[in-house]
Amino acid sequence: MKKIVLSVVTVASLSMAATNEELYQEIQTLKQEMQAMKQEQEQTNASLLDEVANVTMSSSEKYESFSSLGQAASKVYHSNSTVSIGGYGEYKFKKYKDFKNYASTTANETRNKAEYNIVRFVPYIGFKFNDWVVMNTEIEFEDGGARSDNEKNYKYAIVEFSYLDFLIEEEFALRVGHILTPFGLTNLNHEPVSFLTTERPVVEIWIIPSTWHTNGLLAHGKIEDFEYYAGIITSPDAGGFTEGRFIQQGRLGARQFTDDVSFVARASYNVTPALNVGASFMYGGSTVQSESRPGVTTGNSSDAEITMMMAEAHLSYKENGFDIQALATYGSLGGDVTQLSSDIGQSISESVNGQYITFGYDVLSSFSTTHKLYGVAEVERLDMDATGVTQYVDNNRFYDYTGGIAYYPDPKVVIKADYSVRDYGVDARLADEQAFTMSAGFIF
């Protein structure tokens, strides 16, 4: 009997010992799992905090031009995130002194009233599919962005560019879609912090029709200090060419029905870190579009065939408080220009040219501050009828003189004020124009 009891006690003790050992091992395993979960949660929390910091602390973002684009337009190329959001905006106040160049007295009275305007608000949306395929899009809301059927109301909302960039190598990439034409200084980079005057240079609006966006395919790249663009774009509509504005009014939107294409190329070189020089060239053909889309007439009809050529050279210098930009451009039309003028009822000049220089000096450059305050002077010369075919040639020949200031409390914000004078040719039927303008601009 004693042996039986002893055996039962021994078996029970062994079973209890085994059970305790298994329980101990299970507890240790559970502790290890909980510790791993705690570490994983801490890592997740840290990642979330990093993402929130990247969103809220905009000062940590990289603002640097890519392929001569604006700083905000280039954000997607420098972002570590899949989605990139940027943009820019401009607000303006303008007051003319005794403007009298409209045919209507009422229109002149309206022009002489002070103008207050949200000139534009422009968001950028970028997306990285992987480390070499990028989508970049600009949506522009002009003058408040309300759509209107009134031709005198310039308000609109459009996609100014939207393209895919295939970044094969730093030396060679392909851009396809609705693109900014690579021409001049302003067209690729027209953000308000990039120029010192309240308004963009007239040379780069009337001759180089900034902002000039169209459909096309571009090769581009950077080889050390040399940067280039070259490709094919759709041509402007010759039926939209107007007296005194060269090809500006012929620009087409994103949806186009045309067989006309042009070749365009742009190159720039950093001579020094402060001095950049470059040039652009465009050559192509254009005809008159009788319909903007099937069944919708443009109101123009002509079988004239036009050739177009435009070239420019530019430089920019930024060092020791100086900010200097200069550009000279020449444009010509060939082919059936005389017939085109007759068919569309406009005196189209075969040749135009223009030049400008903008000089800025930061008076705070000698002080220990991140603020910048530029004194600004700009001179522009335009000849929009170098062949003298218009009735009043000097109406299309003038100088623009501008003087003012540009204050940067932050590299991404600028406040400007200037006074400008337009001096027409001696035989012009137009009166000289004077205006005071203030603006505030930003990028984000």
Phi, psi and omega in degrees: 000314178301322180295322181294314180299316180298321179296316179297316180297319181296314179297317181297320180295317179296319179296318179296319179297318179295319180295317179298321180294317179296318179297319179299317180295320179296320179296318179296319178297317179297320179297319179295318179295319179295322178296319178296319178296321179296316179296318180296319179294322179296320178295319178297316179299319180296319179296318179297319178296321178297318181295317179297319179297321179294327180285315187276331183263082183295337182294341179277350180284154183265120177250101183207137182295140172239127181049043176069008174286167176296160183298315180290324178293341183265000187302322183298330181287337183254353186283146173271352180269158177292317181255137179233135178239131177211192176160184176204167178204161179217136172241145187218143167238132181218137180223116177278154173253107174054054176289135184215024188262003171275154178289334182264132176298320179297318179296321177295320178297320178294317179298327181282351173281153179296137179254127175242132189205139161275095188301314179194149167231127191228106172271143172253140174233122179238152180216131176259113177286323174201198185280001179221358177242120187231139169252136178223132184223139174241128177247122185249130171251109186261134177051042180095339170081012179279130179286138181217145175273356178281117184297337180277351179263111189275002184295140177195167171229125184219163165273110183281323167210153174201115188213164169254134177245121178258100188273075186295309175216164175299328182279344184208124176218162179236129179242128183222140179136213176268113195236161167280129178293125182283091184209127176078196181266321192272328190298318179283329183228089182246021176289145190297337179282353185268349178226152193268340180273162181293332180235154180294151180304135182297325178304323181266018171240315185273324179263297169277107194282067179286137001273125184256104179236140183202180180269146181177182178229124183234138164265140178207161180179177180226128178238099186055246182266006182253133180232142185217158168225147172199136180176192183244133177232160173284142185278156171293160182277118181298336178292343179266355180297138183228156180300129176080003181231010176053236185262003190307312186281001177269359181299141182252158179276199184289323179266117186228143172240096185203149172256002186270129179228161179224153173264137179223145178213147177216140178220145176216155185218131176276099178296315172223171176303336182263336187246122176238134177235153181194177181204158178223156180213141177221136175216135179187188180237157180211146173231175182271125176276122179276338177224139176282333171203163186308120177091356181243110186282150174269345184087000178246147178212120179192147175256018179296139177246124188244139168254147182233140174220137176213141179219152177209157172228143184214164173210155173219142181225126182221102179191151176054037178089349181271142172223104185236131175228139180215148181205144173228137183220155180221138177224147179216152176239138178233187181081222187272053184294317180299317178295319179300314180302317180292317185291322184259359177071033178229142176274096185268119179284144180278349186211138176221158175203158180195157180214155171205157171222132176245124182243124177229142175226129180276108183288349178263005186295337180271356182257159180275083181206152176272350177288152176230138178226105184264134160275133191233137172223137180221138175233129176234146174230129179231135170236098184270005176211067183291340179267356173065045182259347181279160184295316178243088188302318185289349170295337183251017178229123182200163170249145170244129177242130182225136174223141181179203180226159174219118184249127179248096174289342178209147180303341183259003182225137178220140175239127187233152172210133178205165178237130185235149178229129173255120185250105181282164177301160189298331182259016181291147173271000179260145178276147175301149185244143177226140182207145172254132184226138171236146178211157172231132182224159181204160168232158178210000000 
